Amino acid sequence: MAQIILAINAGSSSVKVSVFAYTLPTNTTSSNNNPDQINTSLTELAQIQISNLTASPALLTYSLKHNNKPTLKNSPLPTSISTPRTAFQKILTTLLEDTELPELNSPADIAVAVHRIVHGGGEFNSPTFLDDDETVRHLERLSDLAPLHNGGALEIVAAVREMGRQGEDERDGEKGGEKGGGKVRNLGMFDTMFHSSLPAEEKTYMIPPAKARSEGLRRYGFHGLSYAFITRNVGTWLSNHASAAAAAPASQRPQSGKDGPKGPNLIALHLGSGCSATCIRAGRSIATSMGLTPVSGLPGATRSGDVDPSLIFHYTHSAGRLSTASAADAEAQASSGEGGGGSGGGRAKMHITRAEAILNQEAGWKSVAGTTDFGEICAKAFPASSSSSSSDDDDEEKKDENEEEEEEEEEEEERRQAHLAFTILVTRIVDFVAAYYVRLGGEVDALVFAGGIGEKSAQLRRAVVERLGCLGFELDGSANADLAFKGGEDVVEIGRKGGKHRVVVCQTDEQREMARECVGVMSGEFD
């Protein structure tokens, strides 16, 4: 029987949903243990996203996978759609009303809504159903560790649970005792899962152990769904594209006294509005740049990355107070009598401190270069030679010389700041790659670039790899500049042929990774 999976990725300012169909084979145990069978049987039907939730109007982009062009692209929405919950409700309505998506006619057609949840703490190290109140309440308590990241996902979990309760009678009436019937299930996938293999020396902070245990204060690591996808797909690519540089990649040599092939040894970079680096040995995370929360490690679009912990107390004298927006929310909530509770629709908003707001929302390359758009930063930092030439006609009225000088000074300052932001990010990336190279003893199967910036910025990839030349990493200039994913492949090599180490770009897909993991759970759950 065909199953519909909604893979839901909720951020602080966007909600993205992919619709997948999967037919459970008769032998579900075989499917669960056969990744190739899952990959070929899992079909993406549609993808829909609402972005710009924090800056009205929100924008809707929707595409069916069998169409070459989006059905809707950046279509403005009413101002009432301003939260992850209202965005999800709009997304669901759009999907259900689309006659070109016959597989999804009502909520009863959905078997599982699988949610990307950024922080699972130390307790949620595997996919977990979120169908009981206690599990959801536990996640809400964990959200103190990631108020900016878990809140949106939990809003949508509550919405799906409510939808499931409302539609349960309809579904039970239609399907009766048929196997697979019942309300929509909520399945949580945690970005921290992949990093559950971190050794003690990597995840432990030098603070009193009793306090660390009681408060859950340790390194967790994030972007785990992306790294799981990268590890599996780059590992498969390496097996199918043997390098002439070595008899066998490090990952295929016996390790720790055990025989048999292992997972790959990778230094993987997930570079987008949030950036991180992970050291992967034999397919398992052994070190990662993000820590207790996603703010540590590499800088991001609005995240500071690593800073001296005392910096925030010199930056502001109100570090521990609620941020301005959170204080206003708390006051409004108190006056209206709204309360928490994960089992219903009135879940309390997650409130953040001024320190969290500064380090997560007011820092990063936006604070240095004035924009979150990394493409714009590259354009300003490395302007084309032709852009400096003047095209003014003789008969045009010339600008005042002082005004021209001021504009030139402003442009030069913007260029300097953009170049500084670019260089800071490159330097931080190189520092982590070099450290991880040592952790792997030089046995690196591939350096992997992924994420929006990792895929799109040839300038950043070139700058990073050039700085790593002393370790044996080399680029193929043409392959890097003319990067293209062809024939359905999600891995492209940009390193020099025959080089000491492979350099690749992976088109990571967290939505598909969530769906794959979900199928593994479904194979046993619905057997």
MIMIVO-550407 format. One record per residue (C-alpha): x, y, z. Coordinates in steps of 0.001 Angstrom, whole numbers, plus 500000, padded with zeros to 6 digits. Layout:
<pts>
XYZ...
</pts>
This chain:
<pts>
500000500000500000501366503429499046502233505643501985502443509444501900505218511044503936505434514766504644509031515772505392508772519066507292511702521402507873510716524387510026513118527248510630512697530523512475511674532335509277510624529586506860508800526273506554509695523778503839507725520602503118508483517784500690505823515217499784507064511653499258505286508454498239506585505065499277505129501609498728505974499199501505507081495876500007505725492573501287509062491776502903509430494891505062512428493552506959514347493188503710513448496750502736514581498116506053518021496586505559518357497471501886519212501163501318519150500773497531515589499439497622514493502365499782516149504877497435514538503477494298511090503055495882510927506522497467509415509084495100509297512832495727505994514222494458506114517892495419508072520541497265506614523652498845508130526421500934506963529551502708509807531941503474510173535461504845507929534785507852509663537440509935509372540180507290505880540509505815504737539496503307505636535831503529506444534249500163505148530933498786507090528777496316505541525500495122506561522951492531505479519493491459508424517253490674507055516218487261506964519879486162510083521698485009508972525068486386507518525996489793503735526291489931504247529313492201507447531239492883507782533840495655504050534479495618503189537018498378500805535857501110498452537668503525500020539197506639498100536678508774500640534052507689503524534996509958504283531958512139505450528399511416502016527085512404500020529372510085502578528731507331502116524975507671498337525332507561498646527309504303501052524714502902498687521867503734495719523672502168497726524317498988498703520653498707495206519315499367493593521674496837496007520823494003494187518584491512497541517675489950498518515947493189495904513149493331497930511124495810497083513663498525493366514490498689492805514705502447494796514615505689493741510973505996496072510161503083499119511135505164500740508218506954503542510116508692504563513731509144508290513621509804509759516711511448513311518009511449513973518979515067517299520695515556518011519831519200517300516406520647519551516762523673521252513558524779518026511576525059516765511523521465519449509645519526517117507877517107513879508704515237511103509069517804507323509179517455505855512340518974502338511072519531502119511300523315501994514391525488504918513429527718507364513089524805506345516482523442506605518100526888510095516632527244511092518194523917509670521546525005511853521418528115514873520676525910514037523734523838515678525896526484518900524721524802517690525860521383514804528335521709515469529743518238515483526363516555513047523906518152510124526281518644508919526341515028509083522564514678507101522032517869504423524478516697503915522302513626503995519077515653501114520512517704499238521461514517499615517975513021498534516310516258495450518514516343494738517736512679495143514033513414492630514145516253490093516000514126490478513606511200490698510368513179486992509558512928487023510186509166490021507934508620488758505174510913485418505244509122486987504924505694489656502346506499488140500510509415490465497767510510492634497934507396496332497548508131498026500930508193494877502864509145494809505409511954495604509035512582498572510882511122501745509957512985504365512518514016507952511322513753510827513434515059514220513414513315516933515157515288519954516996513911521860515816516965521374512094516166524324511801513784526700513159516418525728510691519159529021508912518336531165511844519549533833510594521981533887511876525557536916514097524985535089515854522142531688516381523753532800517239527308533249520838528445535739521671531205533093522512533807532089520582536970530759517190535757527786517113538131526524520458536809527169519415533214525123516223533687522230517852535533521849520664532983522808518725529843525770521015529170527913519323526505528690519432522812525830518006520732526574519026517147524013519880514466523264519626510723523184515889511429520577515026508798522733516706506179525856514883507356524035511536507333523021512171503708526565513266502812528174510236504453525932507740502688525978509343499264529633510366499132530548506907500446528603505312497587530167507718495080533674506880496311532970503168495909531850503757492322534669506169491427537853504542492647540849506855492752544043505968490943546011507774493638545783504915496124545177501183496103542172501645498368540638504613500163541257504832503878537640503914504586538063500522502906541143499511504891540776497427508067540555499644511154540844499030514898541935495452514285538661494537512550538300493229509039535845494367506400534942497623504680534097500689506709532288503930506058534232506822504527536711509139506202535450512622505364535974516229506290532524517604505521531476521255505357527814522259505498527917525896504415524726527926504227523150530650506329524321528397509139527785526853508728529431523857510342532261521378509828532356517707510821535125515121510995533833511683509968535881508535510536534616505207509202531215506818508634530828508132512192531085511654513578534150512050515800534365515865515929532150518759514902532295522535515088528888523323516604528519522655520296525845522989522964523902525119520477524342525934516774525844529349517553529339528002518229531950527022515648531917528668512226530261532075511765526999532192509835524816534780508167523691536159511541525524533856513991528771534894515603530461531513515655533179531025518270533839534079520426535402534597523840532568533640526254533046536868528213532566539019525096528798539174525517529099540741528991531276543519527587528902543936524631525791544426526784524936544798530463521581543056529935522842539726528567520579537621530781517399539640530293514730538725527782515252540165524336512972543069523413510722540886521241510554538101523839509721540547526626506859541957524547505602538429523780505772537432527444503848540532528523501165539984525884500912536309526815500561537100530513497847539691529908495868537334527661496192534378530011497732532077527391499603529077528699501883526279527590501176522641527049502369520570524136499115518618523848497061521502522535497197524543520331498061527100523024501734526276523361503777529069524915506279530828522722509952530167523327511622533230524806515275534123524305517691536307526216519383539411524896522659537462524686521056534765522518519491537384520273522822539174519767524896536069519055522272534341516891520508537195515100522712540290515159526169538874514422527750536850511611528742538199508221525677540440508136527143542442511025530451542863509183529336543185505554525795544511505989524032541655504182523135538002504745523490537302501004526854535592500574526649535971496802526402539728497279529413539623499598531458537816496932530375540313494270531459543246496440534676541619497618535797540629494113534264543167491695534703542481487984537366544645486375534790546122484020532646547444486844535126550220487605534944551780484136532824554903483652529998554984481103528879558564481591528238560466478376529847563878477886526477565580477644525215564119480957525235566339483973528215565377486118527804564748489790529265567054492321532892566042492913532397565798496670529377563563496198531348561317493849534200561060496322531802560159499120530195557448497005533586556047496042534658555999499680531432554228500668531875551663497900535491551057498894534491550624502542531762548161501514534329546270499437536778546119502361534118544895504768532828542313502292536371541072501699536951540904505456533765538871506004534747536502503175538278536088504533537103535486508101534834532650506967537548531088504785540086531308507619537748529688510149536900526891507692540574526206506972541326526075510708538716523352511250539730521370508153543387521403509216542498520226512727540297517439511372543012516395508925545227515724511935542394513894513740542188511526510752545953511107510577545906512349506992543718509423505869541030511541504214538877510003501489537349513345500526536881516967501472533175517667500943531466521009500289527686521079500804524865523495501630523746526518499630527107528308499782529098525104499465527217524285496265527075527752494719530211529682495692533097528681493426535096531579494889534827530278498427535673526700497391538736527931495503539919530103498396539547527257500903541260524602498787544127526911497807544835527512501506544848523722502038547343523003499282550053522155501816547928519170502912547605517809499379544202519209498388544069520552494822541288521923492613540444521351488994539777524993488109537347524243485285535371521656487250535068524077490159534016527058488033531567525116485840530029522902488514526929521041487341525040518071488788524184515735485915522230512542485439520568512614488833523920512398490645524260514370493850528081514266494052530474516051491675534273515948491830536076519290491646539531518120492752542453517602490404542409514158488820545010511960490435545433514331493367546372513121496823542873513711498217539450513870496583537538517159496690533813516935495954530593518915496172527508517104497492523983518339496817522715517457500265518999516798500761517778516806504353514184516230503249515061512990501449517224511868504360514262512362506688512021510371504350514579507547504094514874507296507859511100507408508128510754504468505734513080502432507921510822503117510905507636502497508898508934499149507686508791497835511220505933499977512553503391498981509906504470495362509454
</pts>
